[in-house]
């Protein structure tokens, strides 16, 4: 594309609001329009005054070092770099001072700096889908759907396998490696990265997450966290921000992980809460285990070594340290450190009372 400077007029709509700041699939409409100008173009974004001629409000921001100036609008976020390049090519080939598009203009910069009014009524038509205007809520929905399909087409062309394009949402800054498989009803947001060979099965929401090679995620929620290679998560797991799950782990159903680091080959298979924990390698966390990290005022952390076994229905009250190879008996409530290799039992001794008078199931005489 020829040397181009971009001026984007920020439009406000009665029914949509400020289109410059309205977010579609992870970017503002203004940012989507900026992408159409390319990385080498300077860009000025100014408020649009419907009472002024376009040259009058744009000329003070033009860059004389650029041969052409593209004047675009923030309410046409579908416009592409190809369409802008095609319009510049028409101006260059025809030696035109102005190319009026369906919405927006290409000016020869020297002309823009000298003129007061437009001297052309002729419009040039390019990819008309690019100029759908976000002036109604219905059009915003239509634009979002077109943009969603463009993003999916881009990833499909790069080798990503989608099982159901109709139910998949991928925002603009998401990175997906070729060879990844994305199942139905997945929503990928923010700066998420999906690496080669990863499989997202059904109904996941991942925002600012990194999913390692060969990992498998099923019906889970992951926010600003890292999932290691070949680790399996879900169904119905909840990985909260600032968590790091190592490789070859198993994070099962109804497990919540909060601000924790979990080492290699650990298993947290079901119905457990792991909050503010640093865990080594090869640990097994039983069903119903709760790492109690909050005393009503402050949060505390627990450090768990490698090869630690925590039996079902145990409560680990932070702050504390469980050293390598420790074994926690099921049903224990711990509030003291456990040395390496120790068996920790923290529960009342069972007592059976056969003559209990309150036993409604006892046979009556």
MIZABA-225628 format. One record per residue (C-alpha): residue in one letter; chain; x negated, y, z negated. Coordinates in pm, 1 decimal. Layout:
MIZABA-225628
  type  mol      east     north        up
     A    A         X         Y         Z
...
END
This chain:
MIZABA-225628
  type  mol      east     north        up
     X    A       0.0       0.0       0.0
     X    A    -120.4     350.1      81.7
     X    A    -236.7     582.0    -197.8
     X    A      84.4     654.2    -393.6
     X    A     171.4     850.9    -705.1
     X    A     494.7     762.4    -880.9
     X    A     745.6     997.8   -1038.9
     X    A    1031.6     826.5   -1218.5
     X    A    1340.4    1029.9   -1302.2
     X    A    1488.0     914.4   -1633.5
     X    A    1864.3     889.6   -1592.2
     X    A    2130.8     897.5   -1862.8
     X    A    2470.0     738.8   -1800.9
     X    A    2794.1     799.6   -1990.2
     X    A    2875.7     429.1   -1990.6
     X    A    2523.9     282.0   -2018.5
     X    A    2326.7     544.6   -2209.9
     X    A    1958.1     620.2   -2163.3
     X    A    1852.6     380.8   -1888.3
     X    A    1485.0     459.6   -1949.3
     X    A    1494.8     291.3   -2291.1
     X    A    1753.4      20.1   -2223.3
     X    A    1581.6    -320.0   -2250.3
     X    A    1641.5    -595.9   -1995.1
     X    A    1463.5    -930.8   -2040.4
     X    A    1189.0    -792.2   -2259.1
     X    A    1110.3    -466.6   -2078.2
     X    A    1279.5    -128.6   -2056.2
     X    A    1436.6     -35.0   -1724.7
     X    A    1169.0     233.6   -1696.8
     X    A     894.6     -28.6   -1731.7
     X    A    1053.4    -246.9   -1463.7
     X    A    1051.2      50.4   -1223.4
     X    A     685.9     123.9   -1308.9
     X    A     594.7    -229.8   -1197.9
     X    A     715.1    -148.6    -845.7
     X    A     442.1     114.3    -810.0
     X    A     151.1    -119.6    -875.7
     X    A    -134.5     -97.6   -1124.4
     X    A    -336.2     153.5    -920.9
     X    A     -65.6     421.1    -910.5
     X    A     -39.8     698.4   -1162.6
     X    A     309.2     742.7   -1302.5
     X    A     494.5    1038.2   -1451.6
     X    A     836.1     984.3   -1609.9
     X    A    1052.6    1295.1   -1651.0
     X    A    1411.9    1367.2   -1747.1
     X    A    1647.5    1389.5   -1451.3
     X    A    1848.7    1707.4   -1401.7
     X    A    2138.6    1647.1   -1163.3
     X    A    2165.3    2022.4   -1099.6
     X    A    1820.6    2049.1    -943.5
     X    A    1692.3    1933.1    -608.2
     X    A    1462.5    1631.6    -640.6
     X    A    1158.1    1815.7    -496.2
     X    A    1207.4    2105.7    -737.2
     X    A    1188.5    1886.7   -1047.0
     X    A     922.1    1648.6    -914.4
     X    A     669.6    1878.0    -746.0
     X    A     508.2    1999.7   -1070.1
     X    A     406.5    1643.5   -1158.3
     X    A     272.8    1529.5    -821.0
     X    A     -89.6    1421.1    -781.7
     X    A    -246.4    1594.9    -481.4
     X    A    -516.0    1324.2    -462.6
     X    A    -247.3    1073.2    -358.7
     X    A    -127.6    1074.9       2.9
     X    A     230.8     985.6     -90.6
     X    A     457.7    1039.8    -388.8
     X    A     735.8     792.8    -465.1
     X    A    1029.4     945.8    -652.7
     X    A    1229.6     665.9    -812.4
     X    A    1507.0     642.2   -1071.0
     X    A    1507.1     458.9   -1402.9
     X    A    1854.2     317.9   -1334.5
     X    A    1734.6      94.5   -1046.0
     X    A    1514.6    -156.1   -1234.0
     X    A    1535.9    -418.1    -956.8
     X    A    1322.4    -217.3    -716.2
     X    A    1011.1    -412.1    -615.1
     X    A     657.2    -331.9    -511.1
     X    A     732.7    -475.1    -165.8
     X    A    1022.5    -235.5    -110.6
     X    A     813.4      66.4    -212.1
     X    A     531.1     -54.0      15.3
     X    A     775.0    -100.5     306.1
     X    A     909.4     254.5     260.7
     X    A     556.5     399.1     248.5
     X    A     471.2     206.2     565.9
     X    A     773.3     361.9     743.2
     X    A     656.7     709.7     638.8
     X    A     300.6     641.4     747.8
     X    A     391.1     484.1    1081.7
     X    A     640.7     756.8    1171.3
     X    A     432.3    1040.0    1028.9
     X    A     737.1    1138.0     821.2
     X    A     742.0    1389.7     539.1
     X    A    1038.3    1220.0     370.7
     X    A    1176.5     867.7     368.0
     X    A    1509.9     863.7     191.0
     X    A    1593.0     521.0      52.4
     X    A    1930.5     408.1     -78.0
     X    A    1821.0     552.2    -412.9
     X    A    1483.8     718.5    -429.9
     X    A    1238.2     886.8    -192.9
     X    A     891.5     860.1     -46.2
     X    A     736.4    1204.1       9.0
     X    A     416.3    1304.1     177.9
     X    A     258.3    1470.6    -124.0
     X    A     147.3    1783.4      61.4
     X    A     507.5    1832.2     180.5
     X    A     652.3    1776.2    -167.1
     X    A     428.8    2048.5    -311.3
     X    A     541.0    2304.1     -52.7
     X    A     911.5    2232.9       6.5
     X    A    1210.5    2351.6    -192.5
     X    A    1482.7    2140.8     -27.8
     X    A    1507.3    1808.8     150.7
     X    A    1506.2    1834.6     528.8
     X    A    1648.4    1493.3     609.2
     X    A    1990.0    1335.8     587.7
     X    A    1878.1    1004.1     731.4
     X    A    1859.9     708.0     495.7
     X    A    1640.9     402.7     547.6
     X    A    1768.6      70.5     420.5
     X    A    1541.7    -195.9     277.3
     X    A    1628.4    -479.6      36.1
     X    A    1958.5    -341.8     -86.1
     X    A    1963.2    -570.1    -389.6
     X    A    1674.0    -357.0    -516.8
     X    A    1898.8     -53.2    -545.8
     X    A    2187.4    -182.3    -756.2
     X    A    2236.3     102.6   -1001.4
     X    A    2278.7      52.1   -1374.4
     X    A    2567.1     295.1   -1402.6
     X    A    2824.8      58.3   -1555.3
     X    A    2804.9    -226.3   -1808.0
     X    A    2910.7    -466.7   -1531.5
     X    A    2622.1    -355.4   -1311.5
     X    A    2378.4    -392.4   -1599.9
     X    A    2495.0    -752.6   -1641.4
     X    A    2460.8    -810.7   -1266.5
     X    A    2109.5    -660.6   -1263.3
     X    A    2008.3    -876.5   -1560.7
     X    A    2125.6   -1192.7   -1388.0
     X    A    1941.9   -1108.3   -1065.2
     X    A    1628.0   -1026.1   -1262.0
     X    A    1659.3   -1350.1   -1459.6
     X    A    1674.4   -1550.5   -1137.1
     X    A    1376.7   -1365.3    -990.7
     X    A    1167.8   -1451.5   -1297.4
     X    A    1272.3   -1818.1   -1280.7
     X    A    1194.9   -1828.4    -908.1
     X    A     847.0   -1688.9    -975.7
     X    A     771.9   -1959.5   -1233.3
     X    A     926.9   -2234.6   -1018.7
     X    A     708.0   -2133.0    -725.5
     X    A     407.4   -2162.8    -959.0
     X    A     487.5   -2524.4   -1048.5
     X    A     707.8   -2499.0   -1359.6
     X    A     990.9   -2755.2   -1370.2
     X    A    1331.4   -2623.6   -1481.3
     X    A    1613.1   -2870.9   -1546.8
     X    A    1894.0   -2612.4   -1538.3
     X    A    1829.4   -2266.0   -1394.3
     X    A    2179.6   -2151.7   -1482.6
     X    A    2130.5   -2177.8   -1858.8
     X    A    1764.6   -2076.5   -1888.1
     X    A    1644.8   -1727.2   -1985.8
     X    A    1278.3   -1627.8   -1952.2
     X    A    1173.9   -1271.3   -2028.1
     X    A     929.9   -1076.4   -1817.2
     X    A     614.9   -1112.5   -2028.4
     X    A     642.6   -1488.6   -2086.4
     X    A     355.0   -1699.9   -1948.3
     X    A     429.5   -2060.0   -1844.8
     X    A     161.2   -2292.0   -1711.7
     X    A     217.9   -2510.3   -1408.6
     X    A     324.7   -2854.9   -1517.6
     X    A     534.9   -2740.2   -1811.2
     X    A     890.8   -2876.0   -1825.2
     X    A    1178.2   -2656.6   -1940.8
     X    A    1509.7   -2823.5   -2023.5
     X    A    1859.1   -2672.2   -2034.6
     X    A    1958.2   -2379.9   -2257.7
     X    A    1609.0   -2257.7   -2342.4
     X    A    1548.4   -1889.9   -2423.6
     X    A    1187.0   -1769.9   -2404.3
     X    A    1121.3   -1417.8   -2528.5
     X    A     843.6   -1167.0   -2591.6
     X    A     480.3   -1269.8   -2540.4
     X    A     550.8   -1642.4   -2548.2
     X    A     294.8   -1874.6   -2384.5
     X    A     386.3   -2228.6   -2275.9
     X    A      79.8   -2433.6   -2187.2
     X    A      32.5   -2714.6   -1937.0
     X    A     225.0   -3034.8   -2001.1
     X    A     442.7   -2889.5   -2275.5
     X    A     806.2   -3001.1   -2280.2
     X    A    1088.5   -2785.8   -2406.7
     X    A    1386.9   -3016.8   -2435.3
     X    A    1730.6   -2874.3   -2521.4
     X    A    1845.7   -2546.3   -2679.1
     X    A    1522.6   -2385.3   -2799.6
     X    A    1466.2   -2019.3   -2881.4
     X    A    1097.8   -1922.6   -2876.9
     X    A     984.2   -1563.5   -2932.4
     X    A     615.7   -1463.2   -2928.3
     X    A     521.4   -1827.5   -2973.3
     X    A     232.2   -2027.9   -2828.8
     X    A     315.4   -2387.7   -2740.8
     X    A       7.7   -2605.5   -2691.6
     X    A     -62.5   -2857.4   -2416.8
     X    A     155.5   -3165.7   -2430.7
     X    A     365.4   -3036.4   -2722.0
     X    A     736.1   -3123.1   -2732.5
     X    A     999.2   -2890.3   -2878.1
     X    A    1363.0   -2991.4   -2923.3
     X    A    1658.1   -2772.2   -3033.8
     X    A    1443.4   -2552.2   -3256.6
     X    A    1362.4   -2188.0   -3335.7
     X    A    1001.8   -2066.8   -3321.9
     X    A     896.3   -1708.3   -3392.1
     X    A     543.7   -1561.1   -3363.2
     X    A     376.6   -1892.6   -3436.3
     X    A     138.1   -2142.8   -3280.5
     X    A     225.6   -2506.9   -3209.6
     X    A     -75.0   -2731.9   -3147.6
     X    A    -142.1   -2984.6   -2873.5
     X    A      84.8   -3289.9   -2861.9
     X    A     277.3   -3178.7   -3170.2
     X    A     648.4   -3260.6   -3178.3
     X    A     894.2   -3015.2   -3331.2
     X    A    1263.7   -3067.8   -3398.6
     X    A    1542.5   -3113.8   -3359.2
     X    A    1671.6   -2820.0   -3563.5
     X    A    1337.3   -2705.4   -3703.5
     X    A    1282.0   -2340.9   -3795.1
     X    A     925.1   -2210.8   -3757.9
     X    A     906.7   -1861.1   -3903.6
     X    A     647.6   -1594.3   -3815.1
     X    A     274.7   -1633.6   -3878.1
     X    A     274.2   -2011.6   -3893.3
     X    A       8.1   -2232.1   -3735.0
     X    A      87.3   -2598.3   -3673.3
     X    A    -213.1   -2810.6   -3576.9
     X    A    -238.5   -3078.5   -3308.6
     X    A     -68.6   -3420.7   -3324.8
     X    A     175.0   -3315.2   -3598.4
     X    A     538.4   -3411.9   -3647.5
     X    A     774.5   -3138.5   -3769.4
     X    A    1115.9   -3303.2   -3789.8
     X    A    1480.3   -3214.0   -3824.3
     X    A    1594.7   -2938.8   -4059.8
     X    A    1238.6   -2847.0   -4160.2
     X    A    1158.2   -2481.7   -4227.9
     X    A     798.6   -2360.2   -4207.3
     X    A     719.1   -2008.9   -4329.3
     X    A     381.3   -1833.3   -4299.5
     X    A     191.7   -2159.2   -4334.6
     X    A    -111.9   -2330.4   -4181.9
     X    A     -77.0   -2703.7   -4121.5
     X    A    -374.1   -2914.5   -4016.2
     X    A    -413.2   -3203.0   -3772.9
     X    A    -184.6   -3508.9   -3769.6
     X    A      43.8   -3400.6   -4052.6
     X    A     403.3   -3518.5   -4089.0
     X    A     686.2   -3309.2   -4228.9
     X    A     962.3   -3526.2   -4097.5
     X    A    1288.6   -3391.8   -4238.3
     X    A    1480.7   -3163.4   -4473.3
     X    A    1182.8   -2982.6   -4628.1
     X    A    1074.9   -2623.2   -4692.0
     X    A     706.3   -2539.2   -4648.1
     X    A     649.3   -2175.9   -4745.1
     X    A     313.9   -1998.5   -4791.2
     X    A     113.0   -2321.6   -4770.7
     X    A    -235.2   -2401.2   -4641.8
     X    A    -245.3   -2773.4   -4566.2
     X    A    -533.4   -2994.3   -4455.4
     X    A    -531.3   -3291.4   -4216.1
     X    A    -338.6   -3616.9   -4227.6
     X    A     -81.8   -3516.6   -4491.1
     X    A     266.3   -3664.0   -4531.2
     X    A     545.0   -3451.1   -4678.7
     X    A     852.0   -3652.6   -4775.7
     X    A    1219.4   -3576.3   -4734.0
     X    A    1357.2   -3290.0   -4941.7
     X    A    1023.2   -3148.2   -5056.8
     X    A    1026.7   -2779.5   -5148.5
     X    A     717.1   -2565.5   -5187.0
     X    A     847.5   -2314.3   -5439.2
     X    A     671.5   -1991.8   -5340.7
     X    A     885.8   -1717.2   -5499.2
     X    A     945.0   -1637.3   -5864.7
     X    A    1203.2   -1366.8   -5803.8
     X    A     942.6   -1091.0   -5780.8
     X    A     627.0   -1212.1   -5607.0
     X    A     529.9   -1469.5   -5343.1
     X    A     251.9   -1721.2   -5413.9
     X    A      57.2   -1966.4   -5199.0
     X    A     -14.1   -2336.7   -5235.4
     X    A    -330.8   -2504.3   -5107.3
     X    A    -297.7   -2869.9   -5009.0
     X    A    -605.4   -3073.8   -4916.2
     X    A    -631.5   -3350.7   -4659.0
     X    A    -467.2   -3696.5   -4677.9
     X    A    -219.5   -3579.8   -4941.9
     X    A     110.2   -3765.5   -4987.2
     X    A     403.4   -3575.4   -5137.1
     X    A     697.2   -3800.6   -5225.4
     X    A    1056.6   -3716.3   -5146.4
     X    A    1250.4   -3461.2   -5351.0
     X    A     941.7   -3309.5   -5508.4
     X    A     910.2   -2941.8   -5603.4
     X    A     565.3   -2783.3   -5576.5
     X    A     565.8   -2460.4   -5779.5
     X    A     304.9   -2211.1   -5654.6
     X    A      41.4   -2098.7   -5712.6
     X    A    -138.3   -2430.9   -5727.9
     X    A    -394.0   -2655.7   -5558.1
     X    A    -343.9   -3018.7   -5459.1
     X    A    -683.3   -3164.8   -5372.5
     X    A    -779.9   -3424.9   -5109.5
     X    A    -622.2   -3769.1   -5135.3
     X    A    -376.5   -3679.6   -5411.6
     X    A     -46.7   -3870.3   -5433.6
     X    A     266.8   -3700.9   -5568.1
     X    A     535.5   -3939.0   -5692.6
     X    A     887.7   -3887.3   -5558.4
     X    A    1111.2   -3662.0   -5763.9
     X    A     826.5   -3474.6   -5931.8
     X    A     827.6   -3106.3   -6019.9
     X    A     467.6   -2984.7   -6039.3
     X    A     327.7   -2658.2   -6174.3
     X    A     -34.4   -2761.5   -6241.4
     X    A    -320.8   -2838.8   -6003.3
     X    A    -371.4   -3201.4   -5896.6
     X    A    -736.8   -3319.2   -5873.5
     X    A    -863.7   -3520.7   -5577.6
     X    A    -739.3   -3878.3   -5558.2
     X    A    -505.4   -3845.9   -5858.5
     X    A    -151.7   -3978.0   -5884.9
     X    A      75.0   -3704.2   -6021.2
     X    A     407.9   -3793.5   -6182.7
     X    A     615.8   -3511.7   -6327.8
     X    A     960.5   -3641.2   -6415.4
     X    A    1145.9   -3766.6   -6722.4
     X    A    1125.7   -4139.2   -6799.6
     X    A    1446.2   -4317.5   -6694.7
     X    A    1673.6   -4427.1   -6978.7
     X    A    1979.9   -4647.6   -6919.5
     X    A    2266.1   -4623.5   -7174.8
     X    A    2502.9   -4918.5   -7121.8
     X    A    2746.5   -4813.6   -7394.0
     X    A    2797.7   -4461.4   -7266.2
     X    A    3150.8   -4363.8   -7369.4
     X    A    3196.0   -4118.9   -7083.2
     X    A    3152.2   -4386.7   -6816.9
     X    A    3489.4   -4387.7   -6643.4
     X    A    3393.1   -4695.4   -6443.1
     X    A    3331.8   -4914.1   -6751.0
     X    A    3593.4   -5192.2   -6796.9
     X    A    3855.7   -5112.0   -7053.6
     X    A    3927.4   -5351.8   -7338.5
END
